Amino acid sequence: MKKRLGPYLIVEREAEEKARKALEENNKRQVESIRAELAQLRAAAGTGSREAVLKVLTESEQRVKADMAETKRFSNHAYDYIKTKMTSTDFDQALIDGWDIVLQSPDGYVLLRKPKL
């Protein structure tokens, strides 16, 4: 019986390590993105122009809304699924909530699933 569980545990640990590394990379990208937006905001504030600051804030808000709109949810008789970008907060929250990564695509999308209760 242990021989049958061994390979499964190795695959599970490899998947967990892959997910952890993907999360680390995602976090790094998010930090860099936030730093860039803050630099733009500082530059706009330095001009003393209210319009420049509002423009930067509006662009940031639109970017966040676009990221949020990329999340799709669906289900079948056994699982609930989420398809989203790895850079979205929905991805982070799904990992925290215990969703499993099923597929990752090179364009940054990830498919997660969780068994129905």
Rosetta constraint file for C-alpha pairs under 8 A:
AtomPair CA 1 CA 5 HARMONIC 6.72 0.50
AtomPair CA 2 CA 6 HARMONIC 6.07 0.50
AtomPair CA 3 CA 7 HARMONIC 7.37 0.50
AtomPair CA 4 CA 8 HARMONIC 7.18 0.50
AtomPair CA 5 CA 9 HARMONIC 6.14 0.50
AtomPair CA 6 CA 10 HARMONIC 6.33 0.50
AtomPair CA 7 CA 11 HARMONIC 6.15 0.50
AtomPair CA 8 CA 12 HARMONIC 6.05 0.50
AtomPair CA 9 CA 13 HARMONIC 6.05 0.50
AtomPair CA 10 CA 14 HARMONIC 6.12 0.50
AtomPair CA 11 CA 15 HARMONIC 6.11 0.50
AtomPair CA 12 CA 16 HARMONIC 6.16 0.50
AtomPair CA 13 CA 17 HARMONIC 6.10 0.50
AtomPair CA 14 CA 18 HARMONIC 6.10 0.50
AtomPair CA 15 CA 19 HARMONIC 6.09 0.50
AtomPair CA 16 CA 20 HARMONIC 6.07 0.50
AtomPair CA 17 CA 21 HARMONIC 6.16 0.50
AtomPair CA 18 CA 22 HARMONIC 6.12 0.50
AtomPair CA 19 CA 23 HARMONIC 6.05 0.50
AtomPair CA 19 CA 101 HARMONIC 7.44 0.50
AtomPair CA 20 CA 24 HARMONIC 6.21 0.50
AtomPair CA 21 CA 25 HARMONIC 6.24 0.50
AtomPair CA 22 CA 26 HARMONIC 6.06 0.50
AtomPair CA 23 CA 27 HARMONIC 6.05 0.50
AtomPair CA 23 CA 86 HARMONIC 7.85 0.50
AtomPair CA 23 CA 92 HARMONIC 7.68 0.50
AtomPair CA 24 CA 28 HARMONIC 6.23 0.50
AtomPair CA 25 CA 29 HARMONIC 6.27 0.50
AtomPair CA 26 CA 30 HARMONIC 6.18 0.50
AtomPair CA 26 CA 86 HARMONIC 6.42 0.50
AtomPair CA 26 CA 87 HARMONIC 5.66 0.50
AtomPair CA 27 CA 31 HARMONIC 6.15 0.50
AtomPair CA 27 CA 87 HARMONIC 7.89 0.50
AtomPair CA 28 CA 32 HARMONIC 6.25 0.50
AtomPair CA 29 CA 33 HARMONIC 6.09 0.50
AtomPair CA 29 CA 87 HARMONIC 7.54 0.50
AtomPair CA 30 CA 34 HARMONIC 6.13 0.50
AtomPair CA 30 CA 87 HARMONIC 6.89 0.50
AtomPair CA 31 CA 35 HARMONIC 6.14 0.50
AtomPair CA 32 CA 36 HARMONIC 6.17 0.50
AtomPair CA 33 CA 37 HARMONIC 6.23 0.50
AtomPair CA 34 CA 38 HARMONIC 6.09 0.50
AtomPair CA 35 CA 39 HARMONIC 6.15 0.50
AtomPair CA 36 CA 40 HARMONIC 6.30 0.50
AtomPair CA 37 CA 41 HARMONIC 6.14 0.50
AtomPair CA 37 CA 56 HARMONIC 7.86 0.50
AtomPair CA 37 CA 60 HARMONIC 7.39 0.50
AtomPair CA 38 CA 42 HARMONIC 6.06 0.50
AtomPair CA 39 CA 43 HARMONIC 6.15 0.50
AtomPair CA 40 CA 44 HARMONIC 6.13 0.50
AtomPair CA 40 CA 56 HARMONIC 6.90 0.50
AtomPair CA 41 CA 45 HARMONIC 6.03 0.50
AtomPair CA 41 CA 53 HARMONIC 6.25 0.50
AtomPair CA 41 CA 56 HARMONIC 6.17 0.50
AtomPair CA 41 CA 57 HARMONIC 7.56 0.50
AtomPair CA 42 CA 46 HARMONIC 5.98 0.50
AtomPair CA 43 CA 47 HARMONIC 6.64 0.50
AtomPair CA 44 CA 48 HARMONIC 7.15 0.50
AtomPair CA 44 CA 49 HARMONIC 6.90 0.50
AtomPair CA 44 CA 52 HARMONIC 5.25 0.50
AtomPair CA 44 CA 53 HARMONIC 5.12 0.50
AtomPair CA 44 CA 56 HARMONIC 7.38 0.50
AtomPair CA 45 CA 49 HARMONIC 6.66 0.50
AtomPair CA 45 CA 50 HARMONIC 7.53 0.50
AtomPair CA 45 CA 52 HARMONIC 7.37 0.50
AtomPair CA 45 CA 53 HARMONIC 5.85 0.50
AtomPair CA 47 CA 52 HARMONIC 7.73 0.50
AtomPair CA 49 CA 53 HARMONIC 6.63 0.50
AtomPair CA 50 CA 54 HARMONIC 6.22 0.50
AtomPair CA 51 CA 55 HARMONIC 6.06 0.50
AtomPair CA 52 CA 56 HARMONIC 6.42 0.50
AtomPair CA 53 CA 57 HARMONIC 6.26 0.50
AtomPair CA 54 CA 58 HARMONIC 5.94 0.50
AtomPair CA 55 CA 59 HARMONIC 6.17 0.50
AtomPair CA 56 CA 60 HARMONIC 6.25 0.50
AtomPair CA 57 CA 61 HARMONIC 6.16 0.50
AtomPair CA 58 CA 62 HARMONIC 6.18 0.50
AtomPair CA 59 CA 63 HARMONIC 6.22 0.50
AtomPair CA 60 CA 64 HARMONIC 6.28 0.50
AtomPair CA 61 CA 65 HARMONIC 6.20 0.50
AtomPair CA 62 CA 66 HARMONIC 6.10 0.50
AtomPair CA 63 CA 67 HARMONIC 6.28 0.50
AtomPair CA 64 CA 68 HARMONIC 6.25 0.50
AtomPair CA 65 CA 69 HARMONIC 6.12 0.50
AtomPair CA 66 CA 70 HARMONIC 6.54 0.50
AtomPair CA 67 CA 71 HARMONIC 7.59 0.50
AtomPair CA 67 CA 85 HARMONIC 7.51 0.50
AtomPair CA 67 CA 87 HARMONIC 7.86 0.50
AtomPair CA 67 CA 88 HARMONIC 5.90 0.50
AtomPair CA 68 CA 88 HARMONIC 6.73 0.50
AtomPair CA 68 CA 89 HARMONIC 7.74 0.50
AtomPair CA 68 CA 90 HARMONIC 7.41 0.50
AtomPair CA 70 CA 83 HARMONIC 7.99 0.50
AtomPair CA 70 CA 84 HARMONIC 5.84 0.50
AtomPair CA 70 CA 85 HARMONIC 6.85 0.50
AtomPair CA 71 CA 82 HARMONIC 6.91 0.50
AtomPair CA 71 CA 83 HARMONIC 5.65 0.50
AtomPair CA 71 CA 84 HARMONIC 4.34 0.50
AtomPair CA 71 CA 85 HARMONIC 7.14 0.50
AtomPair CA 71 CA 90 HARMONIC 7.22 0.50
AtomPair CA 72 CA 82 HARMONIC 5.73 0.50
AtomPair CA 72 CA 83 HARMONIC 5.10 0.50
AtomPair CA 72 CA 84 HARMONIC 6.38 0.50
AtomPair CA 73 CA 80 HARMONIC 7.51 0.50
AtomPair CA 73 CA 81 HARMONIC 5.70 0.50
AtomPair CA 73 CA 82 HARMONIC 4.63 0.50
AtomPair CA 73 CA 83 HARMONIC 6.44 0.50
AtomPair CA 74 CA 80 HARMONIC 6.05 0.50
AtomPair CA 74 CA 81 HARMONIC 5.24 0.50
AtomPair CA 74 CA 82 HARMONIC 6.59 0.50
AtomPair CA 75 CA 79 HARMONIC 5.66 0.50
AtomPair CA 75 CA 80 HARMONIC 4.21 0.50
AtomPair CA 75 CA 81 HARMONIC 5.49 0.50
AtomPair CA 76 CA 80 HARMONIC 6.58 0.50
AtomPair CA 77 CA 116 HARMONIC 7.87 0.50
AtomPair CA 78 CA 115 HARMONIC 5.97 0.50
AtomPair CA 78 CA 116 HARMONIC 5.66 0.50
AtomPair CA 79 CA 113 HARMONIC 6.24 0.50
AtomPair CA 79 CA 114 HARMONIC 5.53 0.50
AtomPair CA 79 CA 115 HARMONIC 4.40 0.50
AtomPair CA 79 CA 116 HARMONIC 5.13 0.50
AtomPair CA 80 CA 113 HARMONIC 5.58 0.50
AtomPair CA 80 CA 114 HARMONIC 5.41 0.50
AtomPair CA 80 CA 115 HARMONIC 6.32 0.50
AtomPair CA 80 CA 116 HARMONIC 6.32 0.50
AtomPair CA 81 CA 111 HARMONIC 6.96 0.50
AtomPair CA 81 CA 112 HARMONIC 5.59 0.50
AtomPair CA 81 CA 113 HARMONIC 4.39 0.50
AtomPair CA 81 CA 114 HARMONIC 6.61 0.50
AtomPair CA 82 CA 111 HARMONIC 5.77 0.50
AtomPair CA 82 CA 112 HARMONIC 5.16 0.50
AtomPair CA 82 CA 113 HARMONIC 6.35 0.50
AtomPair CA 83 CA 109 HARMONIC 6.87 0.50
AtomPair CA 83 CA 110 HARMONIC 5.77 0.50
AtomPair CA 83 CA 111 HARMONIC 4.56 0.50
AtomPair CA 83 CA 112 HARMONIC 6.44 0.50
AtomPair CA 84 CA 88 HARMONIC 7.00 0.50
AtomPair CA 84 CA 90 HARMONIC 7.13 0.50
AtomPair CA 84 CA 91 HARMONIC 6.48 0.50
AtomPair CA 84 CA 109 HARMONIC 5.50 0.50
AtomPair CA 84 CA 110 HARMONIC 5.65 0.50
AtomPair CA 84 CA 111 HARMONIC 6.75 0.50
AtomPair CA 85 CA 91 HARMONIC 6.82 0.50
AtomPair CA 85 CA 108 HARMONIC 5.49 0.50
AtomPair CA 85 CA 109 HARMONIC 4.32 0.50
AtomPair CA 85 CA 110 HARMONIC 5.99 0.50
AtomPair CA 86 CA 91 HARMONIC 5.68 0.50
AtomPair CA 86 CA 92 HARMONIC 7.81 0.50
AtomPair CA 86 CA 108 HARMONIC 5.72 0.50
AtomPair CA 86 CA 109 HARMONIC 5.98 0.50
AtomPair CA 86 CA 110 HARMONIC 6.25 0.50
AtomPair CA 87 CA 91 HARMONIC 7.13 0.50
AtomPair CA 87 CA 108 HARMONIC 7.62 0.50
AtomPair CA 88 CA 92 HARMONIC 6.94 0.50
AtomPair CA 89 CA 93 HARMONIC 6.14 0.50
AtomPair CA 90 CA 94 HARMONIC 6.02 0.50
AtomPair CA 91 CA 95 HARMONIC 6.36 0.50
AtomPair CA 92 CA 96 HARMONIC 6.37 0.50
AtomPair CA 93 CA 97 HARMONIC 6.09 0.50
AtomPair CA 94 CA 98 HARMONIC 6.34 0.50
AtomPair CA 94 CA 99 HARMONIC 5.34 0.50
AtomPair CA 94 CA 112 HARMONIC 7.78 0.50
AtomPair CA 95 CA 99 HARMONIC 5.36 0.50
AtomPair CA 95 CA 100 HARMONIC 7.26 0.50
AtomPair CA 98 CA 114 HARMONIC 7.54 0.50
AtomPair CA 99 CA 112 HARMONIC 5.93 0.50
AtomPair CA 99 CA 113 HARMONIC 5.52 0.50
AtomPair CA 99 CA 114 HARMONIC 5.11 0.50
AtomPair CA 100 CA 112 HARMONIC 5.28 0.50
AtomPair CA 100 CA 113 HARMONIC 5.32 0.50
AtomPair CA 100 CA 114 HARMONIC 6.27 0.50
AtomPair CA 101 CA 110 HARMONIC 7.08 0.50
AtomPair CA 101 CA 111 HARMONIC 6.04 0.50
AtomPair CA 101 CA 112 HARMONIC 4.42 0.50
AtomPair CA 101 CA 113 HARMONIC 6.59 0.50
AtomPair CA 102 CA 110 HARMONIC 7.57 0.50
AtomPair CA 102 CA 111 HARMONIC 5.47 0.50
AtomPair CA 102 CA 112 HARMONIC 5.31 0.50
AtomPair CA 102 CA 113 HARMONIC 6.64 0.50
AtomPair CA 103 CA 110 HARMONIC 5.67 0.50
AtomPair CA 103 CA 111 HARMONIC 5.09 0.50
AtomPair CA 103 CA 112 HARMONIC 7.17 0.50
AtomPair CA 104 CA 108 HARMONIC 7.11 0.50
AtomPair CA 104 CA 109 HARMONIC 6.02 0.50
AtomPair CA 104 CA 110 HARMONIC 4.43 0.50
AtomPair CA 104 CA 111 HARMONIC 6.45 0.50
AtomPair CA 105 CA 109 HARMONIC 5.36 0.50
AtomPair CA 105 CA 110 HARMONIC 6.23 0.50
